[in-house]
Amino acid sequence: MQTQAIRFSAFGTPEVLSLHPVDLPPPGAAEIQLRHTAVGLNFIDIYHRKGVFAAPLSLPGGLGVEGAGRVTAVGEGVTGFAPGDRVAYVGGPPGAYAQARNLPAARAIKVPDRIDDTTAAAMIFKGLTAEYLIHRCVAVQPGDRVLVHAAAGGVGSIACQWLKAIGAVVIGTVGSKAKVHAALRNGCAHVIVTETEDVAARVRQITEGKGVRVAYDSVGADTFAASLDSLAPRGTLVSFGESSGPVPPLAVSSLGAKGSLFVTRPSIAHYTADRAEYQAAAQRLFAAMADGTLAPPQVTTYPLADAARAQDDMEHRRTQGSVVLLP
């Protein structure tokens, strides 16, 4: 069958992305075929487009590792899925920016009836990222002081809500005053505006000089040093993105001088590689959505054909919450 998909043949600016007709073969062994109803857009897609780090694809190729839709066919050996099932996924080969695609069945998660497709596509990647960051990468406890950069962004919005529900004291950063209210709504007890305030100095002021147990940093170059300087002794910096650019080289000896600090660079791929762990994480996310711990996300939608514009808006921080492409 033929479908429409975003393709690019060279790394570069958003303009390298365009919509093309492509042939879609039947699903292979251990694969399902699904028709997308919503596709999540994430910063990792921008990294792949730029060639910041290698994606598991060859050019010309596609983009996108998160989506939701309905199963239309199953390949040989697939059990547990049937045509008509509503599923969402994160991971697997890039190629979500498409009307339809084939996907390893091991990456598909059935979506509860109470969650619509757009919400599923907006939440599955960012929600599972927040889940592993605050429950497994560093198991945050009630009373912990936590710094969350980009507290009005996609992952930040979810993480701040979850952290508040746990009982953590959340200090969020935002890029401008216009996003302060969103960060407060997401559960931040304190909000720092990075364009006008010294992050580390404000954290020390807020915590009476003690610092935070953990700093979650998806911004990278612009905030990495401040994140380190915001940590309490034996605190952990979790660097999981670099929207402002790559993190500069780190002198390991400085971690001791700053308080026996820990630094980790986790990947959702490693925290969802095991199928049972992946399913358990998704169930924890869906439960948090069902019991009101996580409010429905703010979603901005774009037509699939406008993927380039959507990426440009996200890259220049003109969006809040989650961004979803509609095929």
C-alpha positions as CSV (number, residue, x, y, z in Angstrom):
1,M,0.0,0.0,0.0
2,Q,1.0,3.6,-0.4
3,T,1.1,6.2,2.4
4,Q,2.3,9.7,3.0
5,A,5.3,10.3,5.2
6,I,7.8,13.1,6.1
7,R,11.3,12.3,4.6
8,F,14.6,14.1,4.5
9,S,17.8,13.3,2.6
10,A,20.3,15.6,4.3
11,F,20.9,16.8,7.9
12,G,20.1,20.5,8.4
13,T,17.4,23.1,9.2
14,P,13.7,22.2,9.3
15,E,13.5,23.0,5.6
16,V,15.0,19.6,4.8
17,L,11.7,18.0,5.8
18,S,9.0,17.4,3.3
19,L,6.0,15.2,2.7
20,H,6.3,12.4,0.2
21,P,4.3,9.4,-1.0
22,V,6.0,6.1,0.1
23,D,5.3,2.4,-0.4
24,L,4.5,0.5,2.8
25,P,4.9,-3.2,2.6
26,P,2.9,-5.7,4.7
27,P,4.2,-6.0,8.3
28,G,7.1,-8.4,8.7
29,A,7.6,-11.1,11.3
30,A,7.1,-9.7,14.9
31,E,5.8,-6.4,13.4
32,I,2.4,-4.7,13.5
33,Q,1.1,-2.2,10.9
34,L,-0.8,0.8,12.3
35,R,-2.6,3.8,10.9
36,H,-1.5,6.8,12.9
37,T,-4.2,9.1,14.4
38,A,-1.7,11.3,16.2
39,V,2.1,11.6,16.2
40,G,4.2,13.1,19.1
41,L,7.0,15.5,18.3
42,N,10.0,15.5,20.5
43,F,13.4,17.2,20.8
44,I,15.1,13.9,19.9
45,D,13.5,14.3,16.4
46,I,15.3,17.6,16.0
47,Y,18.6,16.0,17.1
48,H,18.1,13.3,14.5
49,R,17.2,15.9,11.8
50,K,20.4,17.9,12.6
51,G,22.6,14.8,12.8
52,V,23.6,15.8,16.4
53,F,23.9,12.1,17.2
54,A,23.4,9.1,15.0
55,A,19.8,7.8,14.6
56,P,19.2,4.2,13.6
57,L,18.4,5.1,10.0
58,S,20.1,5.8,6.8
59,L,19.4,8.8,4.6
60,P,17.0,9.4,2.9
61,G,14.9,8.5,5.9
62,G,12.1,9.3,8.2
63,L,11.7,10.8,11.7
64,G,9.7,10.3,14.8
65,V,9.7,7.7,17.6
66,E,6.3,8.3,19.2
67,G,2.8,7.9,18.0
68,A,-0.7,6.5,18.6
69,G,-3.2,4.8,16.3
70,R,-5.0,1.7,15.4
71,V,-3.5,-1.7,14.3
72,T,-4.4,-2.5,10.8
73,A,-2.5,-5.8,10.3
74,V,-0.1,-8.1,12.3
75,G,2.9,-10.0,11.1
76,E,3.9,-13.6,11.5
77,G,4.4,-14.6,15.1
78,V,2.7,-11.6,16.7
79,T,0.4,-12.4,19.6
80,G,-1.5,-10.0,21.9
81,F,-2.5,-7.6,19.1
82,A,-5.3,-7.7,16.5
83,P,-6.6,-5.3,13.8
84,G,-8.6,-2.6,15.5
85,D,-6.6,-2.4,18.7
86,R,-5.7,1.1,19.9
87,V,-2.0,1.4,20.7
88,A,0.7,3.9,21.4
89,Y,4.4,3.5,21.4
90,V,7.8,5.1,22.0
91,G,11.0,3.9,20.5
92,G,11.8,1.5,17.7
93,P,13.1,2.7,14.3
94,P,12.3,6.3,13.5
95,G,9.4,6.7,11.1
96,A,6.4,8.1,13.1
97,Y,6.0,11.1,10.9
98,A,3.7,9.2,8.6
99,Q,0.0,8.4,8.0
100,A,0.9,4.7,8.5
101,R,3.9,2.5,9.3
102,N,5.2,-0.9,10.4
103,L,6.5,-1.2,14.0
104,P,8.1,-3.9,16.1
105,A,5.2,-5.3,18.1
106,A,7.3,-5.2,21.2
107,R,7.2,-1.4,21.2
108,A,3.4,-1.2,21.1
109,I,1.3,-0.5,24.3
110,K,-2.5,-0.9,24.4
111,V,-4.2,2.4,25.3
112,P,-7.0,2.4,27.8
113,D,-10.4,3.6,26.5
114,R,-10.4,6.6,28.8
115,I,-7.3,8.1,27.1
116,D,-7.9,9.6,23.6
117,D,-5.3,9.2,20.8
118,T,-4.1,12.8,20.8
119,T,-3.5,12.6,24.6
120,A,-1.7,9.3,24.2
121,A,0.6,10.7,21.5
122,A,1.3,13.7,23.6
123,M,2.0,11.8,26.8
124,I,3.6,8.4,26.0
125,F,7.2,9.6,25.3
126,K,7.2,12.5,27.7
127,G,5.2,10.7,30.4
128,L,7.5,7.6,30.3
129,T,10.5,9.9,30.4
130,A,9.2,11.6,33.5
131,E,8.4,8.2,35.0
132,Y,11.9,6.8,34.7
133,L,13.5,10.1,35.7
134,I,11.8,10.5,39.0
135,H,10.9,6.9,39.9
136,R,13.9,4.9,38.7
137,C,16.8,7.1,37.6
138,V,16.6,8.9,40.9
139,A,13.8,7.7,43.2
140,V,12.6,11.0,44.6
141,Q,11.2,10.9,48.1
142,P,8.8,13.2,50.0
143,G,10.5,16.4,51.1
144,D,13.3,16.2,48.6
145,R,14.3,19.5,47.0
146,V,14.4,19.1,43.2
147,L,15.3,21.5,40.4
148,V,13.5,21.0,37.1
149,H,14.6,23.0,34.0
150,A,12.1,23.9,31.3
151,A,9.2,23.5,33.8
152,A,6.7,24.7,31.3
153,G,7.8,22.3,28.6
154,G,6.6,18.9,27.6
155,V,8.6,16.6,30.0
156,G,8.9,19.4,32.6
157,S,5.1,19.9,32.8
158,I,4.6,16.2,33.6
159,A,7.6,15.8,35.9
160,C,6.6,18.8,38.1
161,Q,3.1,17.5,38.6
162,W,4.3,14.1,39.5
163,L,7.0,15.4,41.8
164,K,4.5,17.6,43.7
165,A,2.3,14.6,44.1
166,I,5.2,12.6,45.6
167,G,5.7,15.5,48.1
168,A,8.9,17.0,46.7
169,V,9.7,20.7,46.8
170,V,9.9,21.6,43.2
171,I,12.0,24.5,41.9
172,G,11.3,25.1,38.3
173,T,13.1,27.2,35.7
174,V,11.5,28.9,32.7
175,G,12.9,31.0,29.9
176,S,10.6,34.0,30.2
177,K,8.1,35.6,32.6
178,A,5.3,34.5,30.2
179,K,5.8,30.9,31.3
180,V,5.9,31.5,35.1
181,H,2.2,30.9,35.6
182,A,2.4,27.6,33.7
183,A,5.2,26.4,35.9
184,L,3.3,27.3,39.0
185,R,0.2,25.5,37.7
186,N,2.4,22.4,37.0
187,G,3.3,22.2,40.7
188,C,6.4,24.3,41.2
189,A,6.8,25.9,44.6
190,H,9.3,28.3,43.2
191,V,10.0,29.5,39.7
192,I,13.2,31.0,38.4
193,V,13.3,33.0,35.1
194,T,16.6,32.2,33.4
195,E,16.7,35.3,31.2
196,T,16.8,37.6,34.3
197,E,18.0,35.5,37.3
198,D,21.1,33.6,38.3
199,V,19.8,30.0,38.7
200,A,22.4,28.7,41.1
201,A,22.2,31.8,43.3
202,R,18.4,31.7,43.5
203,V,18.5,28.0,44.3
204,R,20.9,28.6,47.2
205,Q,18.6,31.4,48.4
206,I,15.5,29.3,48.2
207,T,17.1,26.3,49.9
208,E,18.9,28.4,52.6
209,G,22.2,27.4,51.1
210,K,21.6,23.7,51.2
211,G,21.0,23.0,47.5
212,V,18.8,20.4,45.8
213,R,19.1,16.6,45.9
214,V,18.6,16.3,42.2
215,A,18.6,18.6,39.1
216,Y,16.8,17.5,36.0
217,D,18.4,19.3,33.0
218,S,17.1,19.0,29.5
219,V,18.5,22.3,28.3
220,G,22.2,21.5,28.2
221,A,24.9,24.0,27.4
222,D,23.1,27.1,28.9
223,T,22.2,25.4,32.3
224,F,24.6,22.6,32.9
225,A,27.1,24.6,35.1
226,A,24.2,26.2,37.1
227,S,22.7,22.7,37.6
228,L,26.0,21.4,39.1
229,D,26.3,24.5,41.3
230,S,22.7,24.1,42.6
231,L,23.3,20.6,44.0
232,A,23.6,19.6,47.6
233,P,26.5,17.5,48.6
234,R,26.1,14.0,47.1
235,G,23.4,15.4,44.8
236,T,22.7,14.1,41.3
237,L,22.6,16.0,38.0
238,V,20.4,14.1,35.5
239,S,21.3,15.5,32.1
240,F,18.7,14.2,29.6
241,G,18.7,16.7,26.8
242,E,20.6,19.6,25.2
243,S,18.0,21.9,23.6
244,S,20.4,24.9,24.0
245,G,23.4,22.9,22.6
246,P,25.9,20.2,23.7
247,V,27.2,20.1,27.2
248,P,30.8,21.2,27.4
249,P,33.5,18.7,28.6
250,L,33.4,18.0,32.3
251,A,36.4,17.7,34.6
252,V,35.5,14.7,36.7
253,S,37.7,16.0,39.5
254,S,35.3,18.9,39.9
255,L,32.6,16.6,41.1
256,G,34.5,15.9,44.2
257,A,35.4,19.5,44.8
258,K,31.7,20.5,44.5
259,G,30.5,18.0,47.0
260,S,30.9,14.4,45.8
261,L,28.4,14.9,43.1
262,F,26.9,12.4,40.7
263,V,26.2,13.0,37.0
264,T,24.2,10.7,34.7
265,R,23.0,10.9,31.1
266,P,20.1,8.5,30.8
267,S,18.2,7.4,27.8
268,I,14.6,6.2,27.6
269,A,15.8,3.4,25.3
270,H,17.7,1.8,28.2
271,Y,14.8,2.3,30.6
272,T,12.2,0.7,28.3
273,A,14.4,-1.9,26.6
274,D,12.9,-4.7,28.8
275,R,9.3,-5.4,27.6
276,A,8.0,-6.1,31.2
277,E,9.6,-3.0,32.6
278,Y,8.3,-1.0,29.6
279,Q,4.7,-2.2,30.2
280,A,5.0,-1.6,34.0
281,A,6.1,2.0,33.4
282,A,3.2,2.6,31.0
283,Q,0.7,1.2,33.5
284,R,2.2,3.6,36.2
285,L,1.8,6.5,33.7
286,F,-1.8,5.5,32.8
287,A,-2.7,5.2,36.5
288,A,-1.4,8.6,37.3
289,M,-3.4,10.0,34.4
290,A,-6.5,8.2,35.7
291,D,-6.3,9.3,39.3
292,G,-5.7,12.9,38.6
293,T,-2.0,13.0,39.5
294,L,-1.3,14.2,36.0
295,A,-3.6,16.7,34.4
296,P,-4.4,16.4,30.7
297,P,-1.5,17.9,28.8
298,Q,-1.6,21.2,27.0
299,V,-1.4,20.2,23.4
300,T,-0.5,22.2,20.2
301,T,-1.4,20.4,17.0
302,Y,0.0,20.8,13.5
303,P,-0.9,19.0,10.3
304,L,1.6,16.3,9.4
305,A,2.6,18.3,6.3
306,D,3.7,21.2,8.6
307,A,6.2,19.1,10.5
308,A,9.0,21.5,9.6
309,R,7.1,24.5,11.1
310,A,6.3,22.5,14.2
311,Q,10.0,21.6,14.7
312,D,11.0,25.2,14.2
313,D,8.5,26.4,16.8
314,M,9.6,23.8,19.3
315,E,13.3,24.4,18.7
316,H,12.9,28.2,19.3
317,R,10.8,27.6,22.4
318,R,7.6,29.1,21.0
319,T,5.5,26.1,22.2
320,Q,4.3,25.1,25.7
321,G,3.4,21.6,26.7
322,S,3.3,18.9,24.1
323,V,3.3,19.2,20.3
324,V,1.4,16.7,18.2
325,L,1.2,16.1,14.4
326,L,-2.1,15.1,13.0
327,P,-1.8,12.8,9.9
